[in-house]
Amino acid sequence: MTQQEKGQQKGHSGKQGKRGARDRLAAERAQQAKADRRKRQTSNIVIAVAVGVIAVLIIGYAWWAANDTGPSDAALPALVQEQGGGVVFGDGPVDVALWEDFQCPACKGFEETNGAALEKRVDAGEITLTIHPLSFLDQNLGNTSSTAAANAFGCAADAGSQQALDFHLTVYANQPKEAPGQPAWSTDDLIGWGNEVGIDGSDWSTCVTDQTYAGWVEQVAASQSGAGITSTPTVFLNDEKFELTGDLNAAIDEALKAEQQ
C-alpha cells in the first residue's frame, strides 16, 4: 500500500471515528431528553394528585361545616323559639343578641359590667335579649363544663325567665380561673346554683344530671359559624355587631330613641 493510500485510509477512519462519536453523543442526548420528559410527566402527575387531594379535603371540610348542624329534632328548652336558637328574654323593641361561653373569662367580665343592666332593661320592656350559650372551650380546656353549664341554662329556662337570667349571672359569678384538664364546676354545683335562685325539684336536678338539652347545645355550637362568630363574647345590637370597646347602655339608649322617632 502506497503512502497516499495509507493517508486516505487514515483520513477515512478518522471521519468514521468522529461520526461515531457524534452519533453516540446524539444518542445520549436523546436518551437524556427522554428521561427528562418522563421526570416532568411524573412530576406533573404528582402535583395533579396532590392538588386533587387538597381539593377533596377542602370540599369535604366545607361540606362537613355546612352540614354539621347537630340533631335535627333536639328537645328545646322553654324560651327557645327554634331549633338551634338562643334563649329569648323579653319582647322589647331593641334586639340584643349575645354569644357567650360559660368558661370564657372575657364573658365573665362582660357580664360583671353589663349583665344586671341588661336584666333591668328586659324587665322594663326595652329590649329583647337572646343568649346563645356556646361550648367551644370544652375542647380548648379538655373538659365538658361549658356543655354542662349551657345545658343547665336551658333547664333553668324551663323554670322561668327571671330564674334563667339569675342562674346565668350566678354561673359567671362562680367561674373559676381556667385550669386545662380540670372541670370548672360539677353537676352538684350547677344544681346548687339553681337552688340559690329559686329553682328546685326533681325536674330541675334530673334535667341537669341527664343533660336533657345536650342536643340543643350541640345545635347552638353548630350555628356559630353561620352567624359569623369567631370569639366570645360577641354582641349584636339590632343585628349589627357591637364593638365591645363601646358603651352598650348608651348604644341601647340611642337605639330606643330611634325607635321612638
C-alpha positions in Angstrom: 0.0 0.0 0.0 1.3 3.3 -1.0 1.8 6.3 1.3 -1.1 8.0 -0.4 -3.4 5.1 0.1 -2.4 4.8 3.8 -3.2 8.5 4.2 -6.6 8.2 2.6 -7.4 5.2 4.8 -6.3 7.0 7.9 -8.5 10.1 6.9 -11.4 7.8 6.3 -11.0 6.1 9.7 -10.8 9.5 11.4 -14.0 10.7 9.8 -15.8 7.5 10.8 -14.5 7.9 14.4 -15.8 11.5 14.6 -19.1 10.5 13.1 -19.4 7.6 15.6 -18.7 10.0 18.5 -21.3 12.4 17.2 -23.8 9.6 16.9 -23.1 8.4 20.4 -23.4 12.0 21.8 -26.7 12.4 19.9 -28.0 9.1 21.2 -27.0 10.1 24.8 -28.7 13.5 24.4 -31.9 11.8 23.1 -31.9 9.4 25.9 -31.4 12.2 28.5 -34.2 14.3 26.9 -36.5 11.2 27.1 -35.6 10.8 30.8 -36.3 14.5 31.4 -39.7 14.2 29.7 -40.5 11.2 32.0 -39.5 13.2 35.1 -41.6 16.1 34.0 -44.6 13.9 33.4 -44.2 12.1 36.7 -43.8 15.5 38.5 -47.0 16.8 36.8 -48.9 13.7 37.8 -47.7 14.0 41.4 -48.7 17.7 41.5 -52.1 16.9 40.0 -52.7 14.2 42.5 -51.7 16.5 45.4 -53.9 19.3 44.2 -56.7 16.8 43.8 -56.3 15.5 47.4 -56.2 19.1 48.7 -59.3 20.0 46.8 -61.1 16.9 48.2 -60.1 17.8 51.7 -61.3 21.4 51.3 -64.6 20.3 49.7 -65.0 17.7 52.4 -64.4 20.2 55.2 -66.8 22.7 53.6 -69.4 20.0 53.3 -68.9 19.0 56.9 -69.1 22.6 58.1 -72.3 23.2 56.2 -73.9 20.0 57.3 -72.8 19.7 61.0 -75.9 21.2 62.4 -76.4 18.9 65.3 -79.5 16.7 65.8 -82.4 18.0 63.8 -85.1 17.2 66.4 -83.4 18.1 69.7 -85.5 18.8 72.7 -85.7 22.6 73.2 -85.8 24.5 76.5 -88.6 26.9 77.2 -88.0 30.4 75.7 -86.1 28.8 72.8 -88.2 29.5 69.7 -86.5 27.4 67.0 -84.0 24.6 66.6 -80.5 25.8 67.4 -81.8 29.2 68.5 -80.8 31.1 71.7 -82.9 31.6 74.8 -85.1 34.7 74.3 -85.9 37.0 77.2 -88.5 39.9 76.9 -90.1 41.4 73.9 -88.7 45.0 73.8 -88.2 47.0 70.6 -84.4 46.8 70.7 -82.8 43.5 69.9 -79.7 42.4 71.8 -78.1 39.1 70.8 -75.3 37.7 73.0 -73.0 34.8 72.2 -71.0 33.5 75.2 -69.2 30.5 76.6 -69.7 30.0 80.3 -66.0 29.2 80.7 -64.9 32.4 78.9 -63.2 34.9 81.2 -63.9 37.8 78.9 -67.6 36.8 79.0 -67.5 36.9 82.8 -66.0 40.4 82.6 -68.8 41.5 80.2 -71.5 40.1 82.5 -70.0 41.9 85.5 -70.2 45.1 83.6 -73.5 44.7 81.7 -75.4 41.7 83.0 -77.5 43.4 85.7 -78.3 46.4 83.4 -79.5 44.1 80.6 -81.7 42.2 83.1 -83.3 45.6 84.1 -83.9 46.5 80.5 -85.6 43.2 79.8 -87.8 43.8 82.9 -88.6 47.4 81.7 -89.7 46.1 78.3 -86.9 48.0 76.5 -85.0 45.1 74.9 -85.4 41.6 73.6 -82.4 39.7 74.8 -81.3 36.5 73.1 -78.5 34.5 74.8 -76.7 31.8 72.7 -74.6 29.6 75.1 -71.6 28.2 73.3 -69.3 25.3 74.3 -66.2 25.5 72.2 -64.0 26.0 75.3 -64.6 22.4 76.3 -62.2 21.3 73.5 -59.7 24.0 74.4 -59.7 23.3 78.1 -60.1 19.5 77.9 -63.3 19.3 79.9 -67.1 19.3 79.4 -68.0 22.2 81.7 -69.3 24.6 79.0 -71.7 22.0 77.6 -72.9 21.1 81.2 -73.5 24.8 82.0 -75.2 25.5 78.7 -77.5 22.5 79.2 -78.2 23.7 82.8 -79.0 27.2 81.5 -81.6 25.5 79.2 -83.0 23.7 82.2 -83.2 27.0 84.1 -85.2 28.5 81.2 -87.9 25.9 81.9 -88.3 27.4 85.4 -88.9 30.9 84.0 -87.3 34.0 82.6 -86.1 35.5 85.8 -84.7 32.3 87.2 -82.8 31.7 84.0 -81.3 35.1 83.9 -80.3 34.9 87.6 -78.8 31.4 87.0 -76.9 32.8 84.0 -75.3 35.5 86.1 -74.6 33.1 89.1 -72.6 30.7 86.9 -70.4 33.6 85.7 -70.0 34.9 89.3 -68.7 31.4 90.3 -66.5 31.0 87.2 -63.0 29.7 88.4 -59.7 30.5 86.8 -59.0 28.5 83.7 -57.4 25.1 84.5 -56.9 23.0 81.4 -57.8 19.4 82.0 -59.9 20.2 85.1 -63.7 20.7 85.3 -64.8 24.2 86.0 -67.7 23.0 88.1 -69.6 19.8 89.0 -73.2 18.8 88.3 -73.9 19.3 92.0 -72.5 22.9 91.7 -74.9 23.6 88.8 -77.9 22.2 90.7 -77.0 24.1 93.8 -76.6 27.4 92.0 -80.1 26.8 90.6 -81.4 26.2 94.1 -79.9 29.6 95.1 -82.0 31.4 92.5 -85.2 29.6 93.3 -85.1 26.6 91.0 -85.6 23.2 92.7 -87.4 20.0 92.4 -86.7 16.7 90.7 -87.4 18.0 87.2 -84.6 20.5 87.7 -82.0 18.1 89.0 -82.9 15.4 86.5 -82.6 17.9 83.6 -79.2 19.0 84.7 -77.9 15.5 85.5 -79.3 13.8 82.4 -78.3 16.7 80.1 -81.8 16.8 78.6 -80.8 19.7 76.3 -77.4 18.4 75.1 -78.7 18.1 71.5 -79.8 21.8 71.6 -76.4 22.8 73.0 -74.8 21.0 70.0 -77.1 22.8 67.6 -76.2 26.2 69.1 -72.5 25.3 68.8 -73.0 24.4 65.1 -74.8 27.6 64.4 -72.0 29.9 65.4 -70.1 29.6 62.1 -73.1 30.7 60.1 -73.6 33.6 62.4 -70.0 34.7 61.9 -69.0 34.2 65.5 -65.2 33.9 65.9 -64.8 35.0 69.5 -66.7 35.4 72.7 -68.4 37.5 73.9 -69.9 38.7 70.7 -72.8 41.1 70.8 -75.3 42.2 68.1 -77.4 45.3 68.6 -80.4 45.3 66.2 -78.5 42.8 64.0 -75.4 45.0 63.9 -72.2 43.7 65.5 -71.4 45.9 68.6 -67.8 46.8 69.3 -67.2 45.8 72.9 -65.0 48.9 73.5 -68.1 51.0 73.2 -70.8 51.8 75.8 -73.5 49.2 75.4 -76.0 51.0 77.6 -75.5 54.3 75.7 -75.9 52.4 72.4 -79.2 50.9 73.6 -80.5 54.3 74.6 -79.7 55.6 71.2 -81.5 52.7 69.6 -84.5 53.3 71.8 -84.6 57.0 70.8 -84.5 55.9 67.1 -87.4 53.5 67.7 -89.5 56.4 69.2 -89.0 58.7 66.3 
